[in-house]
Amino acid sequence: CASLLLLMGAAVSGLAQPVELTYWPAANPFEVALAEQIAESWNQANEDVQIRVQPMPSGNSSEETLLAAIVSGTTPDICSNIFPGIMGRLVHARSVREIDDFEGATAYLEDRCGKVLLDSYRHRDGKLYQVPWKANPLMLGCNLGMFDEAGLKPPRTYSQFLEAGSRLTEDRDGDGLTDRWGSYLDIKVSWFKRLFDFYPFYLGASRGQTLLTGEKFTMDDAAARDVLEFFASGFERGMFPLAYWYEDPFIQGKVAMKVMGPFHLVDLERKAPPGFRFSLTPLPTPDDRPAGSPVITYGDPKCIVVFSSCKAPEAAWRFVRALTSARADLALVEKCRQLPVRRGLLESPLFSRLFAGNPRLADFAGQIENTRAIDASIHVVQTFDILSQQFEASAIYRTRTPRDAIGAARKRIEEVLKYW
């Protein structure tokens, strides 16, 4: 009897043990501090489910770290540092849970993000495996001191951009060498560089049409050609320097226009010289684009997933809802200066005071609903790698026409998809 009572006591004690879930945020100190704050509040209010925060382990990239964890069977329960471009691999490996399976999840996320934006994060099978969490909408930053000096206004169209860039490109000291440029593009061929020049401009030109639908290459060729022709014209006029920069040339006053995200604001606050003024405007679009229509841009988002290895997925989903609550989103903006993928940010009384004191951050917030992610395909990296090579050939060095470059890219990408 005594033994039976001991066993019963052990069983009851075992049942009383709380569920422990491991949560990986990004390893930067601001997000770790935010994660610990939210987890502490959660743990105090939910004795049955305790969250253990573990910053994502270091590696060459977060994508490499996650894939290594899948192979070694050491994935966390929840991670909020998911690049949508890796989702194709995660789904193919059956390593993440379907979000639609959680009760009320679809309605909750449609209310938070809006249906159109949420659907852009769905996998090719129509299911949702990632929760859009935060985004960095890309816009055009303009040095107002340079623009005022030249009597210019921030550009809305490609022709306005090229005209302004040409007038702002100068030899200021008379030594025969250009020392101030209209704008700047990173000329490295690495595939991910195209996420911050070709892709956001392409999304604006194509009205939000991404590159892959399912496993079909559905790029808008005319829009892609417009973008390459636009960049080629800029390089031909000398308004994009053929150089690498280790310091921000926009802050240094060496370039007048720059593609920017909210992540640039901290550096601008810390490093910009006294009197430095800049404005933000949507990225320019082709001249035939009607004025006043929303300009779609790349959102540079990060998402949240629940891994298939999670033993308490319903509990994990409850915590994901806490991570994406309005109060948690407010803390994300306050502590990290990053923007939640939440519609109506500028109209929300909860965020109004914060945006009133941060007008440039408010400019970015106004673009959240006009963002798109990268396609969740296992071929997305190779697709951008091929496009980056053609970008270099046609726009930078002009050894191939934009029309030929897009044709060559389409042929090669479709060969890859067909082979797969």
FIZABA-985129 format. One line per field, with one value per residue (C-alpha): y, z, x; residue number from 1. Coordinates in nm, 3 decimals, decimal comma, m for minus. Layout:
// residues N
v <- (Y; ...)
w <- (Z; ...)
u <- (X; ...)
i <- (NUM; ...)
// end
This chain:
// residues 420
v <- (0,000; 0,237; 0,167; 0,223; 0,555; 0,662; 0,576; 0,763; 1,062; 1,056; 1,040; 1,333; 1,525; 1,448; 1,572; 1,895; 1,977; 2,278; 2,251; 2,417; 2,564; 2,694; 3,020; 3,144; 3,519; 3,684; 3,720; 4,101; 4,252; 4,459; 4,159; 3,937; 4,197; 4,222; 3,841; 3,812; 4,084; 3,917; 3,571; 3,690; 3,846; 3,529; 3,296; 3,490; 3,465; 3,105; 2,858; 2,565; 2,679; 2,825; 2,989; 2,957; 3,224; 3,116; 3,359; 3,194; 3,024; 3,197; 3,083; 3,221; 3,304; 3,238; 3,019; 2,800; 2,775; 2,664; 2,404; 2,266; 2,244; 2,050; 1,802; 1,752; 1,738; 2,040; 2,282; 2,504; 2,502; 2,857; 3,090; 3,451; 3,505; 3,329; 3,472; 3,385; 3,280; 2,972; 2,861; 2,643; 2,431; 2,418; 2,304; 2,056; 1,907; 1,892; 2,074; 2,340; 2,318; 2,451; 2,768; 2,731; 2,418; 2,621; 2,721; 3,075; 3,139; 3,240; 3,489; 3,630; 3,686; 3,826; 4,079; 4,166; 4,179; 4,204; 3,916; 4,033; 4,076; 3,754; 3,552; 3,670; 3,466; 3,142; 2,845; 2,717; 2,452; 2,736; 2,673; 2,910; 2,793; 3,129; 3,414; 3,757; 3,937; 4,241; 4,419; 4,684; 4,852; 4,993; 5,357; 5,625; 5,857; 6,202; 6,444; 6,761; 6,990; 6,869; 6,879; 7,232; 7,353; 7,215; 7,333; 6,977; 6,780; 6,409; 6,203; 6,001; 5,848; 5,695; 6,001; 6,236; 6,019; 6,015; 6,389; 6,462; 6,211; 6,359; 6,713; 6,602; 6,412; 6,654; 6,717; 6,950; 7,025; 7,064; 6,787; 6,620; 6,333; 6,289; 6,322; 6,344; 6,112; 6,108; 5,768; 5,442; 5,073; 4,787; 4,640; 4,307; 4,010; 3,825; 3,718; 3,886; 4,228; 4,226; 4,225; 4,588; 4,726; 4,517; 4,343; 4,644; 4,845; 4,543; 4,505; 4,870; 4,832; 4,505; 4,627; 4,355; 4,055; 3,837; 3,603; 3,252; 3,116; 2,767; 2,623; 2,831; 3,135; 3,410; 3,723; 4,018; 4,043; 4,394; 4,528; 4,358; 4,509; 4,854; 4,821; 4,704; 4,980; 5,234; 5,117; 5,092; 5,456; 5,558; 5,384; 5,523; 5,877; 5,815; 5,882; 5,543; 5,510; 5,192; 5,152; 4,969; 5,171; 5,075; 5,381; 5,499; 5,744; 5,890; 5,998; 6,130; 6,348; 6,171; 6,046; 6,232; 5,940; 5,596; 5,297; 5,279; 5,077; 5,154; 4,977; 5,277; 5,524; 5,439; 5,502; 5,828; 5,943; 5,857; 5,948; 6,216; 6,556; 6,857; 7,003; 6,688; 6,670; 6,398; 6,291; 5,954; 5,883; 5,566; 5,422; 5,568; 5,375; 5,377; 5,702; 5,551; 5,452; 5,660; 5,910; 5,841; 5,462; 5,268; 5,169; 4,810; 4,756; 4,480; 4,444; 4,265; 4,070; 3,822; 3,564; 3,327; 2,950; 2,662; 2,365; 2,016; 1,889; 2,092; 1,856; 2,115; 2,300; 2,447; 2,599; 2,730; 2,895; 3,067; 3,217; 3,320; 3,514; 3,687; 3,771; 3,932; 4,112; 4,487; 4,550; 4,329; 4,506; 4,842; 4,716; 4,597; 4,951; 5,118; 4,890; 4,774; 5,050; 4,777; 4,770; 4,495; 4,354; 4,506; 4,702; 5,044; 5,130; 5,503; 5,506; 5,311; 5,524; 5,279; 5,384; 5,748; 5,906; 5,709; 5,794; 6,160; 6,179; 5,973; 6,109; 5,919; 5,592; 5,685; 5,722; 5,362; 5,246; 5,389; 5,149; 4,825; 4,728; 4,791; 4,537; 4,193; 3,918; 3,690; 3,373; 3,066; 2,837; 2,612; 2,773; 3,134; 3,170; 3,024; 3,247; 3,559; 3,434; 3,408; 3,747; 3,904; 3,781; 3,933; 4,253; 4,286; 4,216; 4,450; 4,732; 4,772; 4,672; 4,689; 4,388; 4,269; 4,458; 4,447; 4,260; 3,994; 3,976; 3,909; 3,653; 3,473; 3,479; 3,338; 3,058; 2,956; 2,972; 2,769; 2,510; 2,485; 2,443; 2,186; 1,984; 1,983)
w <- (0,000; 0,089; m0,246; m0,426; m0,247; m0,341; m0,705; m0,698; m0,541; m0,808; m1,081; m0,933; m0,897; m1,258; m1,379; m1,187; m1,365; m1,597; m1,966; m2,060; m2,409; m2,562; m2,754; m2,987; m3,060; m3,274; m3,085; m3,097; m2,746; m2,809; m2,919; m2,644; m2,382; m2,535; m2,543; m2,179; m2,075; m2,255; m2,130; m1,770; m1,784; m1,945; m1,690; m1,399; m1,547; m1,679; m1,425; m1,651; m1,943; m1,877; m2,153; m2,159; m2,374; m2,555; m2,809; m3,147; m3,155; m3,363; m3,716; m4,058; m4,092; m3,904; m4,196; m4,162; m3,785; m3,828; m4,092; m3,872; m3,579; m3,795; m3,904; m3,547; m3,391; m3,167; m3,292; m3,037; m2,988; m3,118; m3,319; m3,419; m3,647; m3,960; m4,301; m4,535; m4,804; m4,600; m4,548; m4,861; m4,712; m4,368; m4,512; m4,746; m4,444; m4,254; m3,967; m3,899; m3,798; m3,998; m3,833; m3,978; m3,764; m3,443; m3,340; m3,438; m3,585; m3,934; m3,812; m3,554; m3,810; m4,076; m3,820; m3,727; m4,073; m4,324; m4,553; m4,864; m4,679; m4,481; m4,797; m4,945; m4,672; m4,755; m4,895; m5,249; m5,103; m4,978; m4,613; m4,363; m4,179; m4,063; m3,859; m4,001; m3,705; m3,798; m4,117; m4,247; m4,543; m4,791; m4,896; m5,062; m4,834; m4,976; m4,834; m4,810; m4,786; m5,126; m5,277; m5,153; m5,280; m5,628; m5,621; m5,648; m5,494; m5,397; m5,710; m5,774; m6,114; m6,281; m6,505; m6,206; m6,018; m6,312; m6,365; m5,995; m5,974; m6,277; m6,139; m5,795; m5,933; m5,925; m5,907; m5,608; m5,570; m5,939; m5,957; m6,251; m6,042; m5,924; m5,547; m5,499; m5,657; m5,704; m5,543; m5,453; m5,534; m5,392; m5,692; m5,524; m5,706; m5,388; m5,433; m5,116; m5,230; m5,488; m5,205; m5,143; m5,497; m5,781; m5,582; m5,409; m5,734; m5,921; m5,672; m5,726; m6,104; m6,106; m5,851; m5,606; m5,837; m5,681; m5,873; m5,803; m5,774; m5,638; m5,837; m6,149; m6,248; m6,280; m6,294; m6,480; m6,755; m6,865; m6,509; m6,461; m6,788; m6,677; m6,357; m6,531; m6,793; m6,513; m6,327; m6,649; m6,727; m6,382; m6,422; m6,772; m6,639; m6,366; m6,087; m5,921; m5,813; m5,916; m5,568; m5,238; m4,923; m4,570; m4,416; m4,504; m4,796; m4,732; m4,380; m4,511; m4,766; m5,061; m5,210; m5,219; m5,233; m5,074; m5,039; m4,664; m4,400; m4,037; m3,936; m4,072; m3,832; m3,530; m3,724; m3,860; m3,509; m3,381; m3,672; m3,885; m3,868; m3,708; m3,933; m4,142; m4,279; m4,483; m4,599; m4,686; m4,989; m5,163; m5,416; m5,767; m6,021; m6,403; m6,553; m6,675; m6,321; m6,206; m5,933; m5,595; m5,618; m5,337; m5,414; m5,315; m5,166; m5,010; m4,638; m4,531; m4,279; m4,005; m3,903; m3,618; m3,651; m3,423; m3,496; m3,553; m3,269; m3,020; m2,775; m2,666; m2,988; m2,850; m2,560; m2,807; m3,012; m2,699; m2,647; m3,014; m2,966; m2,667; m2,879; m3,142; m2,911; m2,942; m2,619; m2,729; m3,066; m2,889; m2,688; m3,015; m3,153; m2,828; m2,744; m3,087; m3,322; m3,540; m3,685; m3,636; m3,936; m3,809; m4,014; m3,907; m3,709; m3,771; m3,674; m3,351; m3,032; m2,873; m3,109; m3,171; m2,900; m3,005; m3,375; m3,296; m3,148; m3,429; m3,759; m3,977; m3,808; m3,874; m4,245; m4,250; m4,047; m4,311; m4,565; m4,369; m4,549; m4,887; m4,834; m4,978; m4,858; m5,057; m5,206; m4,980; m5,236; m5,208; m5,535; m5,421; m5,351; m5,687; m5,856; m5,703; m5,776; m6,147; m6,150; m5,971; m6,242; m6,512; m6,307; m6,309; m6,683; m6,798; m6,543; m6,409; m6,696; m6,983; m7,167; m7,230; m7,292; m7,019; m7,259; m7,327; m6,957; m6,853; m7,132; m7,023; m6,657; m6,740; m6,952; m6,683; m6,394; m6,584; m6,659; m6,286; m6,203; m6,479; m6,366; m6,009)
u <- (0,000; 0,281; 0,447; 0,116; 0,068; 0,421; 0,355; 0,024; 0,196; 0,464; 0,199; 0,007; 0,331; 0,420; 0,082; 0,132; 0,458; 0,419; 0,490; 0,818; 0,854; 1,176; 1,154; 1,430; 1,426; 1,694; 2,021; 2,040; 2,021; 1,707; 1,498; 1,639; 1,539; 1,191; 1,155; 1,259; 1,013; 0,721; 0,819; 0,848; 0,503; 0,365; 0,527; 0,379; 0,029; 0,048; 0,180; 0,088; 0,307; 0,650; 0,858; 1,236; 1,401; 1,716; 1,866; 1,914; 2,257; 2,521; 2,606; 2,685; 2,315; 1,991; 1,878; 2,188; 2,136; 1,774; 1,854; 2,133; 1,888; 1,640; 1,906; 2,031; 1,684; 1,746; 1,480; 1,307; 0,931; 0,887; 1,109; 1,043; 1,344; 1,216; 1,304; 1,011; 1,258; 1,348; 0,987; 0,988; 1,266; 1,105; 0,770; 0,938; 1,119; 0,785; 0,951; 0,685; 0,321; 0,029; m0,099; m0,450; m0,495; m0,502; m0,853; m0,937; m0,591; m0,701; m0,961; m0,720; m0,441; m0,673; m0,794; m0,434; m0,275; m0,559; m0,655; m0,466; m0,139; m0,182; m0,252; 0,078; 0,251; 0,070; 0,260; 0,197; m0,040; m0,263; m0,180; m0,023; 0,287; 0,426; 0,286; 0,381; 0,536; 0,746; 0,847; 1,084; 0,909; 1,159; 1,118; 1,329; 1,523; 1,606; 1,865; 1,656; 1,958; 2,080; 1,731; 1,661; 1,999; 1,918; 1,555; 1,423; 1,137; 1,149; 1,076; 0,760; 0,848; 1,151; 1,205; 1,186; 1,436; 1,678; 1,650; 1,708; 1,992; 2,166; 2,146; 2,269; 2,570; 2,863; 3,235; 3,224; 3,597; 3,681; 3,941; 3,770; 3,630; 3,273; 3,250; 2,872; 2,618; 2,244; 2,194; 2,362; 2,312; 2,517; 2,701; 2,781; 2,628; 2,516; 2,153; 2,025; 2,150; 1,869; 1,614; 1,706; 1,713; 1,572; 1,295; 1,131; 1,137; 1,000; 0,713; 0,625; 0,634; 0,438; 0,179; 0,279; 0,325; 0,595; 0,826; 0,700; 0,347; 0,368; 0,656; 0,586; 0,789; 0,530; 0,745; 0,595; 0,860; 0,757; 0,785; 1,124; 1,252; 1,134; 1,335; 1,654; 1,624; 1,576; 1,886; 2,089; 2,001; 2,120; 2,456; 2,495; 2,445; 2,703; 2,456; 2,523; 2,889; 3,072; 3,215; 3,171; 3,106; 3,203; 3,039; 2,690; 2,734; 2,387; 2,482; 2,815; 2,635; 2,796; 2,469; 2,138; 1,894; 1,897; 1,664; 1,599; 1,417; 1,332; 1,655; 1,850; 1,688; 1,902; 2,224; 2,085; 1,997; 2,346; 2,572; 2,405; 2,581; 2,405; 2,137; 2,100; 1,744; 1,583; 1,239; 1,086; 0,872; 0,747; 0,991; 0,954; 0,747; 0,729; 0,603; 0,274; 0,175; m0,130; m0,048; m0,205; m0,227; m0,053; 0,307; 0,383; 0,728; 0,936; 0,867; 1,188; 0,977; 1,049; 0,789; 0,708; 0,674; 0,582; 0,807; 0,669; 0,888; 0,683; 0,507; 0,251; 0,153; m0,171; 0,021; 0,279; 0,005; m0,127; 0,218; 0,242; m0,082; 0,076; 0,383; 0,162; m0,082; m0,129; 0,063; 0,352; 0,356; 0,376; 0,674; 0,835; 0,818; 0,927; 1,219; 1,340; 1,224; 1,077; 0,728; 0,469; 0,282; m0,040; m0,292; m0,413; m0,100; m0,131; m0,500; m0,452; m0,471; m0,227; 0,053; m0,041; 0,176; 0,482; 0,445; 0,377; 0,727; 0,883; 0,749; 0,999; 0,903; 0,539; 0,624; 0,742; 0,442; 0,212; 0,361; 0,311; m0,010; 0,158; 0,436; 0,500; 0,730; 0,956; 0,803; 0,808; 0,973; 1,276; 1,390; 1,376; 1,749; 1,846; 1,587; 1,739; 2,090; 2,007; 1,835; 2,132; 2,370; 2,147; 2,114; 2,493; 2,522; 2,244; 2,222; 2,576; 2,806; 2,554; 2,694; 2,338; 2,015; 1,748; 1,517; 1,781; 1,869; 1,509; 1,470; 1,787; 1,679; 1,335; 1,484; 1,733; 1,485; 1,225; 1,495; 1,567; 1,198; 1,148; 1,449; 1,319)
i <- (1; 2; 3; 4; 5; 6; 7; 8; 9; 10; 11; 12; 13; 14; 15; 16; 17; 18; 19; 20; 21; 22; 23; 24; 25; 26; 27; 28; 29; 30; 31; 32; 33; 34; 35; 36; 37; 38; 39; 40; 41; 42; 43; 44; 45; 46; 47; 48; 49; 50; 51; 52; 53; 54; 55; 56; 57; 58; 59; 60; 61; 62; 63; 64; 65; 66; 67; 68; 69; 70; 71; 72; 73; 74; 75; 76; 77; 78; 79; 80; 81; 82; 83; 84; 85; 86; 87; 88; 89; 90; 91; 92; 93; 94; 95; 96; 97; 98; 99; 100; 101; 102; 103; 104; 105; 106; 107; 108; 109; 110; 111; 112; 113; 114; 115; 116; 117; 118; 119; 120; 121; 122; 123; 124; 125; 126; 127; 128; 129; 130; 131; 132; 133; 134; 135; 136; 137; 138; 139; 140; 141; 142; 143; 144; 145; 146; 147; 148; 149; 150; 151; 152; 153; 154; 155; 156; 157; 158; 159; 160; 161; 162; 163; 164; 165; 166; 167; 168; 169; 170; 171; 172; 173; 174; 175; 176; 177; 178; 179; 180; 181; 182; 183; 184; 185; 186; 187; 188; 189; 190; 191; 192; 193; 194; 195; 196; 197; 198; 199; 200; 201; 202; 203; 204; 205; 206; 207; 208; 209; 210; 211; 212; 213; 214; 215; 216; 217; 218; 219; 220; 221; 222; 223; 224; 225; 226; 227; 228; 229; 230; 231; 232; 233; 234; 235; 236; 237; 238; 239; 240; 241; 242; 243; 244; 245; 246; 247; 248; 249; 250; 251; 252; 253; 254; 255; 256; 257; 258; 259; 260; 261; 262; 263; 264; 265; 266; 267; 268; 269; 270; 271; 272; 273; 274; 275; 276; 277; 278; 279; 280; 281; 282; 283; 284; 285; 286; 287; 288; 289; 290; 291; 292; 293; 294; 295; 296; 297; 298; 299; 300; 301; 302; 303; 304; 305; 306; 307; 308; 309; 310; 311; 312; 313; 314; 315; 316; 317; 318; 319; 320; 321; 322; 323; 324; 325; 326; 327; 328; 329; 330; 331; 332; 333; 334; 335; 336; 337; 338; 339; 340; 341; 342; 343; 344; 345; 346; 347; 348; 349; 350; 351; 352; 353; 354; 355; 356; 357; 358; 359; 360; 361; 362; 363; 364; 365; 366; 367; 368; 369; 370; 371; 372; 373; 374; 375; 376; 377; 378; 379; 380; 381; 382; 383; 384; 385; 386; 387; 388; 389; 390; 391; 392; 393; 394; 395; 396; 397; 398; 399; 400; 401; 402; 403; 404; 405; 406; 407; 408; 409; 410; 411; 412; 413; 414; 415; 416; 417; 418; 419; 420)
// end
